[in-house]
């Protein structure tokens, strides 16, 4: 069964071209011209991935992303690939903070869009088939079958990408990883990304799993190198 994609984009011509290109690669692509219509389609279709433009005629993509993450049940977990203005890192950072899984600056090459879509969907597929179901560190429990994280029995909220980042670090506990190594471990291949994307995601993960995100004990920063998931925790 082919993956169902939803593109929320007010440029009908661009959306048509992208839909045709992705359709030739085996995806089923639906389209919404504005943010509110896109939100309705997310709940109606339960797509496998949303391609979300930042600039929309009614509400902007950042607000759409925020509302998707506030939806009930599985609808809130749909991966979001945000299309942003080239050369504007602040929009990308805000998008990641609101729960977008990845971003792609406009204008973009269709092949890169396809690569990023496949990478996101591959992470979800591979994450659903772990060799060991649960990773535990003290009160932190990571369930790779249900793709859920609890701390002291209380559920936390992470995007699909942030969950995969946490798993990648936890599987390599005690090993210092550079940002490039983390990106490669999660994506399965190297793709261009701006330096602060990992830092933004790490901040979100810490806020979800640390008792004090400003003084973390689980995910530690190694200045000038990257991050390490601490073996000794609570």
Backbone torsions as a table, in degrees:
resi	resn	phi	psi	omega
1	UNK	NA	130.2	-177.2
2	UNK	-76.1	151.8	180.0
3	UNK	-71.8	143.7	179.6
4	UNK	-98.5	119.0	179.0
5	UNK	-109.9	146.1	174.1
6	UNK	-121.5	123.5	176.9
7	UNK	-106.2	122.5	177.1
8	UNK	-105.8	103.6	-169.4
9	UNK	-154.8	127.3	-177.2
10	UNK	-83.5	-10.3	176.4
11	UNK	-87.5	97.7	-174.4
12	UNK	-62.8	-34.9	-179.5
13	UNK	-66.1	-46.9	178.6
14	UNK	-62.6	-43.8	-179.4
15	UNK	-61.3	-38.5	178.9
16	UNK	-64.6	-43.1	179.4
17	UNK	-64.3	-44.5	-179.8
18	UNK	-65.6	-42.1	179.9
19	UNK	-61.2	-42.2	179.1
20	UNK	-65.5	-43.2	-178.4
21	UNK	-64.8	-47.6	179.9
22	UNK	-68.8	-31.6	177.0
23	UNK	-63.7	-36.7	178.0
24	UNK	-66.8	-19.6	178.5
25	UNK	-95.7	8.9	172.4
26	UNK	99.1	6.5	180.0
27	UNK	-95.7	151.0	170.4
28	UNK	-97.1	121.8	-173.3
29	UNK	-118.5	124.8	172.5
30	UNK	-106.5	164.0	-173.5
31	UNK	-140.3	139.0	172.0
32	UNK	-127.0	140.5	-174.2
33	UNK	-88.8	-12.9	-178.8
34	UNK	-146.3	173.0	-173.9
35	UNK	-67.7	-45.5	-178.2
36	UNK	-66.5	-39.9	176.0
37	UNK	-64.0	-38.1	178.3
38	UNK	-64.0	-41.9	178.3
39	UNK	-61.6	-39.9	178.4
40	UNK	-64.7	-39.2	-179.8
41	UNK	-70.0	-32.8	177.0
42	UNK	-58.7	-45.4	-178.9
43	UNK	-73.3	-30.9	-179.0
44	UNK	-76.1	-43.1	-171.7
45	UNK	-95.3	-25.3	-172.2
46	UNK	50.1	60.8	-175.9
47	UNK	-68.2	162.1	177.5
48	UNK	-79.7	-21.1	-179.7
49	UNK	-161.8	144.9	176.5
50	UNK	-114.0	127.6	171.7
51	UNK	-100.3	113.9	-166.6
52	UNK	-120.5	118.9	176.2
53	UNK	-77.4	144.4	-179.4
54	UNK	-72.5	-40.4	-175.5
55	UNK	-97.6	110.5	179.6
56	UNK	-127.7	157.4	-172.5
57	UNK	-73.5	-23.0	-177.5
58	UNK	-105.9	-70.0	173.4
59	UNK	-118.1	147.1	-174.5
60	UNK	-77.4	169.0	-176.4
61	UNK	-62.1	-31.1	178.5
62	UNK	-63.3	-42.1	178.7
63	UNK	-69.1	-38.0	177.1
64	UNK	-60.8	-45.2	179.1
65	UNK	-60.7	-44.3	179.5
66	UNK	-60.0	-42.9	-178.1
67	UNK	-70.6	-34.1	175.9
68	UNK	-61.2	-44.9	-178.1
69	UNK	-69.4	-15.0	178.1
70	UNK	-95.0	-1.8	179.2
71	UNK	-68.3	156.6	179.4
72	UNK	-75.3	155.8	171.0
73	UNK	53.6	-140.7	-171.8
74	UNK	-67.5	-23.9	-178.1
75	UNK	-58.9	-32.3	-178.8
76	UNK	-72.4	-15.7	-175.8
77	UNK	-95.4	-0.6	-178.7
78	UNK	-59.9	132.2	177.8
79	UNK	-64.0	142.9	-179.9
80	UNK	-122.7	122.0	173.1
81	UNK	-104.6	113.2	-174.1
82	UNK	-95.3	135.3	174.8
83	UNK	-96.0	120.1	-174.5
84	UNK	-121.6	166.6	177.6
85	UNK	-71.3	134.6	-179.1
86	UNK	-64.1	135.5	175.5
87	UNK	82.8	12.6	179.1
88	UNK	-121.5	79.5	-175.5
89	UNK	-63.8	-25.3	-178.2
90	UNK	-63.0	-41.2	177.7
91	UNK	-61.3	-38.3	-179.7
92	UNK	-67.2	-42.5	-179.6
93	UNK	-63.3	-45.3	179.1
94	UNK	-62.4	-41.8	179.1
95	UNK	-59.7	-43.8	178.6
96	UNK	-65.2	-39.0	179.4
97	UNK	-65.3	-30.3	180.0
98	UNK	-83.1	-8.0	175.2
99	UNK	118.6	6.5	174.6
100	UNK	-66.5	144.7	-178.0
101	UNK	-86.4	-31.3	-178.8
102	UNK	-157.3	172.7	179.8
103	UNK	-142.4	159.5	175.1
104	UNK	-145.3	121.0	-179.4
105	UNK	-73.1	144.0	171.8
106	UNK	-88.9	147.3	-9.3
107	UNK	-73.1	154.2	-177.0
108	UNK	-130.8	158.6	174.5
109	UNK	-83.5	131.6	179.3
110	UNK	-54.2	-34.4	-179.9
111	UNK	-65.2	-34.6	177.8
112	UNK	-70.7	-39.4	176.0
113	UNK	-59.2	-45.5	179.2
114	UNK	-60.8	-42.4	-180.0
115	UNK	-62.4	-41.1	-179.0
116	UNK	-70.3	-39.2	176.5
117	UNK	-60.9	-47.5	-179.8
118	UNK	-62.7	-39.3	-179.1
119	UNK	-64.3	-43.0	179.8
120	UNK	-64.0	-46.3	-179.0
121	UNK	-67.7	-34.6	178.0
122	UNK	-65.2	-39.5	178.2
123	UNK	-59.6	-40.9	-178.9
124	UNK	-68.7	-40.8	-179.4
125	UNK	-67.1	-46.4	-179.5
126	UNK	-67.9	-33.8	179.4
127	UNK	-68.2	-21.1	-179.4
128	UNK	-83.6	-5.0	-177.4
129	UNK	-129.4	62.0	-178.2
130	UNK	-79.5	155.7	176.8
131	UNK	-76.4	-34.5	175.5
132	UNK	-122.1	124.8	-170.9
133	UNK	-66.1	-47.5	-170.9
134	UNK	-121.9	136.2	173.0
135	UNK	-109.3	129.1	-179.5
136	UNK	-124.7	135.0	171.2
137	UNK	-137.5	100.8	-177.3
138	UNK	59.1	-125.5	-178.5
139	UNK	-83.9	-4.1	179.8
140	UNK	-88.4	127.0	178.9
141	UNK	-129.0	124.8	-179.4
142	UNK	-114.5	114.0	-179.0
143	UNK	-102.0	107.8	-175.3
144	UNK	-77.3	-20.9	175.8
145	UNK	-70.4	-48.8	-178.4
146	UNK	-90.1	-4.6	-178.7
147	UNK	53.7	49.1	-179.5
148	UNK	-127.5	156.6	-179.6
149	UNK	-132.7	132.3	175.3
150	UNK	-127.0	149.4	174.5
151	UNK	-125.9	115.7	-175.9
152	UNK	59.9	30.7	179.8
153	UNK	86.8	-9.2	-179.4
154	UNK	-94.3	132.1	-178.7
155	UNK	-70.3	144.7	175.7
156	UNK	-111.9	165.7	-179.5
157	UNK	-113.9	116.5	176.8
158	UNK	-134.0	147.5	172.4
159	UNK	-73.2	169.2	178.4
160	UNK	-57.6	-43.5	-179.0
161	UNK	-66.8	-42.0	179.6
162	UNK	-65.6	-36.6	176.2
163	UNK	-60.8	-45.3	-179.2
164	UNK	-66.1	-35.7	175.4
165	UNK	-62.5	-45.1	-179.9
166	UNK	-62.0	-44.1	178.7
167	UNK	-61.9	-43.7	-179.6
168	UNK	-59.5	-40.7	178.7
169	UNK	-71.6	-44.4	-177.1
170	UNK	-64.5	-35.9	178.4
171	UNK	-66.8	-21.2	-178.5
172	UNK	-115.7	34.1	-176.9
173	UNK	-52.3	133.4	179.9
174	UNK	89.4	-9.1	-179.4
175	UNK	-103.8	127.4	178.8
176	UNK	-76.9	127.3	-178.9
177	UNK	-118.5	135.8	173.6
178	UNK	-75.1	166.6	178.0
179	UNK	-61.0	-40.2	179.3
180	UNK	-64.0	-39.9	179.0
181	UNK	-65.8	-37.6	178.6
182	UNK	-66.2	-45.6	179.3
183	UNK	-59.9	-43.7	-178.0
184	UNK	-66.2	-39.6	-179.4
185	UNK	-64.9	-35.6	-177.0
186	UNK	-83.7	-44.6	-175.7
187	UNK	-80.8	-23.8	-177.4
188	UNK	82.9	-5.5	176.7
189	UNK	-164.1	157.7	-178.6
190	UNK	-83.1	129.3	173.9
191	UNK	-131.4	148.5	-177.7
192	UNK	-60.5	135.6	178.4
193	UNK	-151.7	150.9	179.3
194	UNK	-83.2	149.5	-166.2
195	UNK	-56.9	-34.7	-171.3
196	UNK	-82.4	-6.5	-176.5
197	UNK	-60.6	-44.8	179.6
198	UNK	-64.0	-41.7	-179.5
199	UNK	-61.0	-40.4	178.5
200	UNK	-63.5	-46.3	179.5
201	UNK	-63.0	-40.9	179.6
202	UNK	-61.8	-38.0	176.4
203	UNK	-61.5	-40.2	178.7
204	UNK	-67.4	-41.1	-179.7
205	UNK	-64.9	-44.1	178.8
206	UNK	-60.4	-41.0	179.5
207	UNK	-61.9	-27.9	-177.7
208	UNK	-85.4	-32.9	-170.7
209	UNK	-116.6	-13.0	-178.0
210	UNK	-93.9	146.3	174.1
211	UNK	-66.0	-39.1	176.7
212	UNK	-134.5	102.8	-174.7
213	UNK	-63.1	-24.0	179.8
214	UNK	-80.8	-18.3	176.6
215	UNK	-130.2	68.8	-172.5
216	UNK	-68.0	148.7	176.6
217	UNK	-118.6	-13.1	-178.4
218	UNK	-99.1	-54.4	179.6
219	UNK	-107.5	111.6	-174.6
220	UNK	-106.1	143.0	175.7
221	UNK	-88.1	130.7	172.9
222	UNK	-105.4	103.9	-170.9
223	UNK	-55.4	130.5	178.0
224	UNK	80.8	-3.0	-178.0
225	UNK	-123.7	-64.1	-177.0
226	UNK	168.8	-124.3	-174.9
227	UNK	-137.4	157.1	174.4
228	UNK	-140.5	137.9	174.8
229	UNK	-90.3	119.0	-173.7
230	UNK	-70.6	134.0	177.1
231	UNK	-73.1	-42.1	-178.0
232	UNK	-91.3	115.4	-178.7
233	UNK	-133.4	-162.1	-176.9
234	UNK	-65.6	NA	NA
